[in-house]
Amino acid sequence: MTVKLSLGTLAALPAGVAKPRYERDRLSPGILHFGVGNFHRSHQAVYLDELFNAGIGHDWALVGAGVFEGERPNREKLIEQDWLTTVVEQDEDHIGARVTGAMVDFIMPGDTAAIIGRLADPAIRIVSLTITEGGYFIDPASGHFDPIHPGIVADAANIASPKTVFGLILAGLMRRRTAGIVPFTVMSCDNIPHNGRVTADGVIGLARLVDDELADWVAQTVAFPNSMVDRITPATTDRERAILADDFGVEDNWPVFCEPFRQWVLEDRFTAGRPPLEQAGVQFVADVAPYELMKIRILNGGHAAIAYPAGLMDIHFVHEAMQEKLVRDFLAKVEHEEIIPTVPPVPDTSLEDYYQLIEKRFSNPKIGDTVRRLCLDGSNRQPKFIIPTIVDRLKAGKGIAGLALESALWCRYCFGTTDSGAVIEPNDPNWDRVQATAKAARSDPGAWLAMEDIYGEVGQSAVFSAAFATALRDLWANGTRETLRRYLSNP
């Protein structure tokens, strides 16, 4: 028999499920969060839950927000269980479930007036974001804010009724400015290099289109701390709901499954205070950049390295990809020869130990992370996780054979079929474009690198172009397995 999760049933949950040790009605909101998804609920919400369990920071509860109609079904799932979430942590040696209660409300997605009204509330002192790499209006080629994006142009013309996250944030700040209320901190929790600066560029860039004086005020008074966040958290499927019901006796509309490991490194720059998150394990540092670069290149770049060969070989789960020797050895070779050498020293951290930890985490058989999830949104992820490493290698005159092969594997994946001929369903916001380009690249590899908004100067490099063309032709002539074997056999 299972227990349906809600505030009213917390006491009836099985003894093996940890429950909040605080009274929910004693919490008050302090953070408004855009992008209530699995990662946010396995990461920031868990840190806050631990803080609340310690009897600390009860005025920093979460309010969810979103801009897309597609977010409404998940809101309905959460409201049915009083905003509670069951978080299941598991690896080979451990499995545990806990109910978290850090969220106390979730504004109806798309309700502009309600969101701006809450942003103007003095109680909201932090606005946090997990809106994915593609949500920051970045020009992929330059890495800078794109002021001519249609969504940004529309918001600039009608900032009183914005439709984007940045427009909503700016409208909220404008109302606080008029009322003389201290501005909130804007805290990105997305996997983007210099995510605080990128967020500032977006908000200030939009403000500049509205009014120069407003933009100067935002730049001078609003804090945008950089951060590095990490916890592998796959999507929730019926598989996870069934495991929770069978193993723990809990019925949850939208549970979160994740690995036990988590990390959050954060700059201590806040305009209106912050919860004492260091008491829940957050590392506050003066400069996040070394940690951020390490994570984005070694972990996120590593994910890309295993994703596309595994996808082309019809491998479903990430841990199964790591069980395939060709994939595991490809990851190790490209990491040690091309990725890790571009990562500067990180305080109190061994890069080799960090890589070994990454390899172990990727191999976790319990999470159920899928290869398809890792393959998602390459057009936004490659310019952030892979191409900057290629740029550094080319500038240093170093080899790029492995990274060229990774790019060729991505191109071959976007063609839309695996080596066995199975159809790859659309897996990128720009799928039509990248698929058409991948088809053209089969006979003309240069067509792929001509996507200047993605490859920038890398696409113009004769060295990289030659290596990419060779790798792509090998993939088409010999298939993924044989191409990996040939790469691994070269010293």
VEXDREN-2710 file (C-alpha; in Angstrom, 1 decimal):
% VEXDREN-2710
k/r/px/py/pz
1/MET/0.0/0.0/0.0
2/THR/1.3/3.5/-0.9
3/VAL/0.7/6.9/0.8
4/LYS/-0.2/9.8/-1.5
5/LEU/2.1/12.7/-0.7
6/SER/0.6/15.8/0.9
7/LEU/0.9/17.9/4.0
8/GLY/-1.9/15.9/5.5
9/THR/-0.2/12.6/5.0
10/LEU/3.3/13.4/6.1
11/ALA/2.8/11.6/9.4
12/ALA/1.6/8.5/7.7
13/LEU/4.6/8.2/5.4
14/PRO/6.8/5.1/6.0
15/ALA/9.5/5.4/8.6
16/GLY/12.2/5.1/6.0
17/VAL/11.2/8.3/4.3
18/ALA/12.7/11.5/5.9
19/LYS/10.3/14.3/6.4
20/PRO/10.6/18.1/7.0
21/ARG/11.4/18.8/10.7
22/TYR/10.0/22.3/10.4
23/GLU/6.4/23.5/10.4
24/ARG/5.5/24.6/6.9
25/ASP/3.1/27.3/8.0
26/ARG/6.0/29.0/9.8
27/LEU/8.0/29.5/6.5
28/SER/7.7/32.8/4.7
29/PRO/9.0/33.5/1.1
30/GLY/12.3/35.1/0.5
31/ILE/13.3/33.7/-3.0
32/LEU/11.4/33.7/-6.2
33/HIS/12.7/31.0/-8.6
34/PHE/12.2/30.8/-12.4
35/GLY/12.5/27.4/-13.8
36/VAL/11.0/24.9/-11.4
37/GLY/12.4/21.7/-12.8
38/ASN/14.1/18.5/-11.5
39/PHE/17.5/20.1/-11.1
40/HIS/16.3/23.0/-9.0
41/ARG/14.3/20.6/-6.8
42/SER/17.3/18.3/-6.3
43/HIS/19.8/21.1/-5.7
44/GLN/18.8/24.6/-4.4
45/ALA/15.6/23.4/-2.8
46/VAL/17.5/20.6/-1.0
47/TYR/20.1/23.0/0.4
48/LEU/17.3/25.2/1.7
49/ASP/15.4/22.2/3.1
50/GLU/18.5/21.3/5.1
51/LEU/18.8/24.8/6.4
52/PHE/15.2/24.9/7.5
53/ASN/15.6/21.5/9.2
54/ALA/18.3/23.0/11.2
55/GLY/15.9/25.7/12.4
56/ILE/17.6/28.4/10.3
57/GLY/16.5/30.8/7.6
58/HIS/12.7/30.2/7.7
59/ASP/12.1/33.5/6.0
60/TRP/13.9/32.3/2.8
61/ALA/11.3/29.9/1.4
62/LEU/10.8/29.5/-2.3
63/VAL/8.1/30.7/-4.6
64/GLY/8.1/29.2/-8.1
65/ALA/7.5/31.1/-11.3
66/GLY/7.6/30.5/-15.0
67/VAL/6.8/32.1/-18.3
68/PHE/5.7/29.1/-20.5
69/GLU/2.3/27.5/-20.8
70/GLY/4.2/24.1/-20.8
71/GLU/5.1/24.7/-17.2
72/ARG/1.5/24.6/-16.0
73/PRO/1.1/20.8/-15.9
74/ASN/4.0/20.5/-13.5
75/ARG/2.6/23.2/-11.3
76/GLU/-0.6/21.2/-11.1
77/LYS/1.4/18.1/-10.1
78/LEU/3.0/20.0/-7.3
79/ILE/-0.1/21.9/-6.0
80/GLU/-1.9/18.5/-5.6
81/GLN/0.7/17.6/-3.0
82/ASP/1.0/21.0/-1.3
83/TRP/4.3/21.9/-3.2
84/LEU/6.1/18.9/-1.5
85/THR/8.7/16.9/-3.4
86/THR/10.2/13.5/-2.7
87/VAL/13.9/13.5/-3.5
88/VAL/15.5/10.0/-4.0
89/GLU/19.3/9.8/-3.8
90/GLN/20.9/6.7/-5.1
91/ASP/24.1/5.0/-6.3
92/GLU/25.6/1.5/-6.1
93/ASP/26.0/1.8/-2.3
94/HIS/23.1/3.9/-1.2
95/ILE/19.5/4.8/-1.7
96/GLY/17.5/7.1/0.4
97/ALA/14.3/9.2/0.1
98/ARG/13.4/12.5/1.7
99/VAL/10.4/14.8/1.4
100/THR/11.4/18.5/1.0
101/GLY/9.1/21.4/1.7
102/ALA/11.2/24.5/0.9
103/MET/8.7/25.6/-1.8
104/VAL/5.5/27.3/-0.4
105/ASP/3.9/28.7/-3.6
106/PHE/4.1/28.5/-7.4
107/ILE/2.7/31.4/-9.4
108/MET/0.6/30.4/-12.4
109/PRO/3.1/30.4/-15.3
110/GLY/2.5/33.2/-17.7
111/ASP/0.6/35.3/-15.1
112/THR/2.7/38.5/-15.8
113/ALA/0.9/40.7/-13.3
114/ALA/1.1/38.2/-10.5
115/ILE/4.8/37.6/-11.1
116/ILE/5.7/41.3/-11.3
117/GLY/3.7/41.9/-8.2
118/ARG/5.6/39.2/-6.3
119/LEU/8.9/40.5/-7.6
120/ALA/8.0/43.9/-6.2
121/ASP/7.3/42.5/-2.7
122/PRO/10.1/43.6/-0.3
123/ALA/10.1/40.1/1.2
124/ILE/11.6/38.7/-2.1
125/ARG/15.3/39.4/-1.7
126/ILE/16.7/36.9/-4.2
127/VAL/15.5/35.9/-7.7
128/SER/17.1/32.6/-8.8
129/LEU/17.1/31.0/-12.2
130/THR/17.4/27.5/-13.7
131/ILE/16.2/28.3/-17.2
132/THR/18.6/26.1/-19.2
133/GLU/21.6/27.2/-21.3
134/GLY/19.3/28.3/-24.1
135/GLY/17.3/30.7/-22.0
136/TYR/19.8/33.6/-21.7
137/PHE/19.5/35.2/-25.2
138/ILE/23.2/34.6/-25.9
139/ASP/24.6/34.9/-29.4
140/PRO/26.4/31.6/-29.6
141/ALA/29.2/32.8/-31.8
142/SER/30.2/35.8/-29.7
143/GLY/29.0/34.5/-26.3
144/HIS/27.4/37.9/-25.6
145/PHE/23.8/39.1/-25.1
146/ASP/21.8/39.2/-28.2
147/PRO/19.8/42.5/-28.2
148/ILE/18.0/41.8/-31.5
149/HIS/16.4/38.6/-30.4
150/PRO/12.7/39.0/-31.1
151/GLY/11.7/38.2/-27.5
152/ILE/14.0/40.9/-26.2
153/VAL/12.9/43.5/-28.8
154/ALA/9.3/42.8/-28.0
155/ASP/9.9/43.2/-24.2
156/ALA/11.8/46.5/-24.8
157/ALA/8.8/47.9/-26.7
158/ASN/6.4/46.8/-24.0
159/ILE/8.3/46.5/-20.7
160/ALA/5.0/46.9/-18.7
161/SER/3.8/43.5/-20.0
162/PRO/7.0/41.4/-20.6
163/LYS/7.0/37.8/-21.8
164/THR/10.6/36.8/-21.1
165/VAL/12.3/36.1/-17.8
166/PHE/14.7/39.0/-18.2
167/GLY/11.7/41.3/-19.0
168/LEU/9.9/40.2/-15.9
169/ILE/13.0/40.7/-13.8
170/LEU/13.5/44.1/-15.2
171/ALA/9.8/45.1/-14.7
172/GLY/10.0/43.9/-11.1
173/LEU/13.2/45.9/-10.5
174/MET/11.6/49.0/-12.1
175/ARG/8.7/48.8/-9.7
176/ARG/11.0/48.4/-6.7
177/ARG/13.0/51.4/-7.9
178/THR/9.9/53.5/-8.1
179/ALA/8.8/52.4/-4.6
180/GLY/12.2/52.9/-3.1
181/ILE/12.6/49.2/-2.3
182/VAL/16.1/47.7/-2.2
183/PRO/16.6/45.6/-5.4
184/PHE/16.7/41.9/-5.1
185/THR/19.8/39.8/-6.1
186/VAL/19.6/37.9/-9.4
187/MET/21.2/34.5/-8.9
188/SER/21.7/32.2/-11.9
189/CYS/22.0/28.5/-11.1
190/ASP/22.5/27.4/-14.7
191/ASN/25.5/25.7/-16.4
192/ILE/26.9/28.7/-18.2
193/PRO/30.4/30.1/-18.0
194/HIS/30.3/33.3/-15.8
195/ASN/26.6/32.8/-15.3
196/GLY/26.2/35.9/-13.1
197/ARG/27.9/38.1/-15.7
198/VAL/25.8/36.6/-18.5
199/THR/22.6/37.2/-16.5
200/ALA/23.7/40.8/-15.8
201/ASP/24.4/41.4/-19.5
202/GLY/20.9/40.2/-20.3
203/VAL/19.1/42.3/-17.7
204/ILE/21.2/45.4/-18.2
205/GLY/21.2/44.9/-22.0
206/LEU/17.4/44.8/-22.0
207/ALA/17.3/47.9/-19.7
208/ARG/19.6/49.7/-22.1
209/LEU/17.0/49.3/-24.8
210/VAL/14.4/50.8/-22.5
211/ASP/16.3/53.6/-20.9
212/ASP/20.0/54.4/-20.4
213/GLU/19.5/55.8/-16.9
214/LEU/17.6/52.6/-15.9
215/ALA/20.4/50.4/-17.2
216/ASP/22.9/52.4/-15.2
217/TRP/20.9/52.0/-12.1
218/VAL/20.6/48.2/-12.6
219/ALA/24.4/48.0/-13.2
220/GLN/25.2/50.0/-10.1
221/THR/22.7/48.5/-7.6
222/VAL/21.8/44.9/-8.5
223/ALA/24.1/42.0/-7.6
224/PHE/24.5/39.1/-10.1
225/PRO/26.7/36.6/-8.3
226/ASN/28.5/33.9/-10.3
227/SER/27.9/30.3/-9.2
228/MET/28.9/26.8/-10.1
229/VAL/26.2/24.1/-9.5
230/ASP/26.4/20.4/-9.9
231/ARG/24.2/17.4/-9.3
232/ILE/23.3/14.8/-12.0
233/THR/19.5/14.8/-12.1
234/PRO/17.6/12.9/-14.9
235/ALA/14.1/13.5/-16.0
236/THR/11.3/11.8/-14.1
237/THR/9.4/9.0/-15.8
238/ASP/7.0/6.3/-14.8
239/ARG/10.1/4.2/-14.0
240/GLU/11.0/6.6/-11.1
241/ARG/7.5/6.9/-9.9
242/ALA/7.2/3.1/-9.8
243/ILE/10.5/2.7/-7.9
244/LEU/9.4/5.3/-5.3
245/ALA/6.0/3.5/-4.8
246/ASP/7.5/0.0/-4.7
247/ASP/10.6/0.7/-2.6
248/PHE/9.4/3.4/-0.3
249/GLY/5.6/3.3/-0.4
250/VAL/5.1/6.9/-1.5
251/GLU/2.9/8.1/-4.4
252/ASP/4.4/11.3/-5.7
253/ASN/3.2/13.0/-8.9
254/TRP/6.7/14.4/-9.7
255/PRO/9.5/12.9/-7.6
256/VAL/13.1/13.7/-8.3
257/PHE/15.8/11.0/-8.6
258/CYS/19.5/12.1/-8.4
259/GLU/23.0/11.1/-7.3
260/PRO/24.1/11.6/-3.7
261/PHE/26.8/14.0/-4.8
262/ARG/26.1/17.7/-4.9
263/GLN/28.1/20.9/-5.1
264/TRP/27.3/24.6/-5.1
265/VAL/30.1/27.2/-5.2
266/LEU/28.8/30.8/-5.0
267/GLU/30.2/34.3/-4.8
268/ASP/29.1/36.2/-1.7
269/ARG/27.6/39.2/-3.5
270/PHE/24.0/40.0/-2.4
271/THR/22.1/43.3/-2.3
272/ALA/19.4/42.4/0.2
273/GLY/20.9/39.7/2.4
274/ARG/21.0/35.9/1.9
275/PRO/20.3/32.7/3.8
276/PRO/23.3/31.3/5.6
277/LEU/23.7/28.6/3.0
278/GLU/27.3/27.8/4.2
279/GLN/25.6/26.0/7.1
280/ALA/24.1/23.6/4.5
281/GLY/27.4/23.0/2.6
282/VAL/27.5/25.8/0.0
283/GLN/31.1/27.0/-0.7
284/PHE/31.3/30.8/-0.7
285/VAL/34.4/32.0/-2.6
286/ALA/35.7/35.3/-3.9
287/ASP/36.1/33.9/-7.4
288/VAL/33.9/31.1/-8.8
289/ALA/35.7/31.0/-12.2
290/PRO/38.2/28.2/-11.6
291/TYR/35.6/25.9/-10.2
292/GLU/33.1/26.8/-13.0
293/LEU/35.6/26.2/-15.8
294/MET/36.7/22.9/-14.3
295/LYS/33.1/21.7/-14.1
296/ILE/31.9/22.9/-17.4
297/ARG/34.9/21.5/-19.3
298/ILE/35.5/18.2/-17.5
299/LEU/31.9/17.3/-16.5
300/ASN/29.7/19.0/-19.1
301/GLY/32.2/18.5/-21.8
302/GLY/32.6/14.9/-20.7
303/HIS/28.9/14.4/-21.0
304/ALA/29.0/15.6/-24.6
305/ALA/31.9/13.3/-25.3
306/ILE/30.0/10.2/-24.3
307/ALA/26.6/11.3/-25.4
308/TYR/26.8/11.2/-29.2
309/PRO/28.8/8.0/-29.7
310/ALA/26.5/6.3/-27.3
311/GLY/23.4/7.7/-29.1
312/LEU/24.7/6.5/-32.4
313/MET/25.3/3.0/-30.9
314/ASP/21.7/2.8/-29.7
315/ILE/22.7/2.9/-26.0
316/HIS/19.9/4.1/-23.8
317/PHE/21.3/4.8/-20.3
318/VAL/24.4/6.8/-19.4
319/HIS/25.8/4.1/-17.1
320/GLU/25.4/1.6/-20.0
321/ALA/27.5/4.0/-22.1
322/MET/30.2/3.8/-19.5
323/GLN/30.1/0.0/-19.6
324/GLU/30.9/0.2/-23.3
325/LYS/34.7/0.1/-23.4
326/LEU/35.0/2.2/-26.5
327/VAL/32.9/5.0/-25.1
328/ARG/34.7/4.9/-21.7
329/ASP/38.1/4.9/-23.3
330/PHE/37.2/7.7/-25.7
331/LEU/36.1/9.8/-22.7
332/ALA/39.4/9.1/-20.9
333/LYS/41.5/9.9/-23.9
334/VAL/39.9/13.1/-25.0
335/GLU/39.7/14.3/-21.4
336/HIS/43.3/13.6/-20.5
337/GLU/44.8/14.7/-23.8
338/GLU/42.7/17.7/-24.8
339/ILE/40.2/18.9/-22.2
340/ILE/41.9/18.7/-18.8
341/PRO/45.1/20.4/-20.1
342/THR/43.1/23.5/-20.8
343/VAL/41.8/23.8/-17.2
344/PRO/43.9/26.0/-14.9
345/PRO/44.6/25.0/-11.3
346/VAL/41.6/25.0/-8.9
347/PRO/42.1/25.8/-5.2
348/ASP/42.4/22.7/-3.1
349/THR/41.5/20.5/-6.0
350/SER/43.3/17.7/-7.9
351/LEU/42.0/17.7/-11.5
352/GLU/42.8/14.1/-11.9
353/ASP/40.9/13.2/-8.7
354/TYR/38.0/15.4/-10.0
355/TYR/38.1/13.4/-13.3
356/GLN/38.0/10.1/-11.5
357/LEU/35.0/11.3/-9.5
358/ILE/33.3/12.3/-12.7
359/GLU/33.9/8.9/-14.2
360/LYS/32.5/7.2/-11.2
361/ARG/29.4/9.5/-11.3
362/PHE/28.8/8.8/-14.9
363/SER/28.9/5.1/-14.2
364/ASN/26.3/5.2/-11.4
365/PRO/23.8/2.5/-12.5
366/LYS/21.0/3.6/-10.2
367/ILE/20.1/7.1/-11.4
368/GLY/18.7/6.0/-14.8
369/ASP/20.1/9.1/-16.6
370/THR/19.5/8.7/-20.3
371/VAL/21.9/9.3/-23.2
372/ARG/19.1/11.2/-25.0
373/ARG/19.1/13.8/-22.2
374/LEU/22.8/14.3/-22.6
375/CYS/22.3/14.7/-26.4
376/LEU/19.6/17.3/-26.0
377/ASP/20.2/20.9/-27.2
378/GLY/23.6/20.5/-28.7
379/SER/23.2/23.8/-30.6
380/ASN/23.2/25.6/-27.3
381/ARG/25.5/23.4/-25.3
382/GLN/28.3/22.8/-27.7
383/PRO/29.2/26.5/-27.9
384/LYS/29.5/26.6/-24.1
385/PHE/30.9/23.1/-23.2
386/ILE/33.1/22.1/-26.2
387/ILE/34.0/24.9/-28.6
388/PRO/35.8/27.1/-26.1
389/THR/38.1/24.2/-25.4
390/ILE/38.8/23.8/-29.1
391/VAL/39.6/27.5/-29.3
392/ASP/42.1/27.2/-26.5
393/ARG/43.7/24.2/-28.0
394/LEU/44.0/25.8/-31.5
395/LYS/45.5/29.0/-30.0
396/ALA/48.1/26.9/-28.2
397/GLY/48.9/25.0/-31.3
398/LYS/47.9/21.7/-29.6
399/GLY/46.1/18.7/-31.0
400/ILE/42.3/18.6/-31.5
401/ALA/41.7/15.2/-33.0
402/GLY/39.4/14.0/-30.2
403/LEU/37.4/17.2/-30.0
404/ALA/37.1/17.2/-33.8
405/LEU/35.7/13.7/-33.5
406/GLU/33.3/14.8/-30.8
407/SER/32.0/17.5/-33.2
408/ALA/31.7/15.0/-36.0
409/LEU/29.8/12.6/-33.8
410/TRP/27.4/15.4/-32.9
411/CYS/26.9/16.2/-36.6
412/ARG/26.4/12.5/-37.4
413/TYR/23.8/12.3/-34.6
414/CYS/21.9/15.3/-36.0
415/PHE/21.5/13.5/-39.3
416/GLY/18.7/11.7/-37.5
417/THR/19.5/8.0/-37.6
418/THR/21.8/5.8/-35.5
419/ASP/24.3/3.4/-37.0
420/SER/21.7/0.7/-37.0
421/GLY/19.3/2.9/-39.0
422/ALA/16.9/3.7/-36.1
423/VAL/15.3/7.1/-36.3
424/ILE/16.5/9.7/-33.8
425/GLU/13.6/11.9/-32.8
426/PRO/14.1/15.6/-32.8
427/ASN/16.3/16.5/-29.9
428/ASP/17.2/20.2/-30.2
429/PRO/15.3/23.4/-30.3
430/ASN/16.9/24.0/-33.7
431/TRP/16.5/20.4/-34.9
432/ASP/15.2/21.3/-38.4
433/ARG/18.2/23.5/-39.1
434/VAL/20.8/21.2/-37.6
435/GLN/19.4/18.1/-39.3
436/ALA/19.3/19.8/-42.7
437/THR/22.9/21.0/-42.2
438/ALA/24.0/17.5/-41.1
439/LYS/22.5/16.1/-44.3
440/ALA/24.4/18.6/-46.4
441/ALA/27.6/17.9/-44.4
442/ARG/27.5/14.2/-45.4
443/SER/29.0/15.2/-48.8
444/ASP/30.3/18.6/-47.7
445/PRO/31.7/18.6/-44.2
446/GLY/32.4/22.3/-44.3
447/ALA/28.6/23.0/-44.4
448/TRP/28.5/22.0/-40.7
449/LEU/31.3/24.3/-39.6
450/ALA/29.7/27.1/-41.6
451/MET/27.2/27.5/-38.8
452/GLU/29.0/30.6/-37.7
453/ASP/26.7/31.4/-34.8
454/ILE/27.8/28.1/-33.3
455/TYR/31.4/27.6/-34.3
456/GLY/32.6/31.2/-34.8
457/GLU/36.3/31.3/-35.5
458/VAL/36.7/27.5/-35.0
459/GLY/34.8/26.9/-38.2
460/GLN/37.3/29.0/-40.1
461/SER/40.3/27.1/-38.8
462/ALA/42.0/25.1/-41.5
463/VAL/43.4/22.7/-38.9
464/PHE/40.1/22.0/-37.3
465/SER/38.2/21.8/-40.6
466/ALA/40.6/19.2/-41.9
467/ALA/40.3/17.1/-38.7
468/PHE/36.6/17.4/-38.6
469/ALA/36.2/16.4/-42.2
470/THR/38.4/13.3/-41.7
471/ALA/36.4/12.3/-38.6
472/LEU/33.0/12.8/-40.3
473/ARG/34.0/10.8/-43.4
474/ASP/35.3/8.0/-41.2
475/LEU/32.0/7.9/-39.3
476/TRP/30.0/7.6/-42.5
477/ALA/32.4/5.1/-44.1
478/ASN/33.1/2.9/-41.1
479/GLY/30.6/3.6/-38.4
480/THR/31.0/4.8/-34.8
481/ARG/32.6/1.7/-33.3
482/GLU/35.3/1.4/-35.9
483/THR/36.0/5.1/-35.9
484/LEU/36.4/5.1/-32.2
485/ARG/38.8/2.1/-32.4
486/ARG/40.9/3.9/-35.0
487/TYR/41.1/7.1/-32.8
488/LEU/42.0/5.1/-29.7
489/SER/44.7/3.1/-31.5
490/ASN/46.6/6.3/-32.4
491/PRO/49.2/7.3/-29.9
END
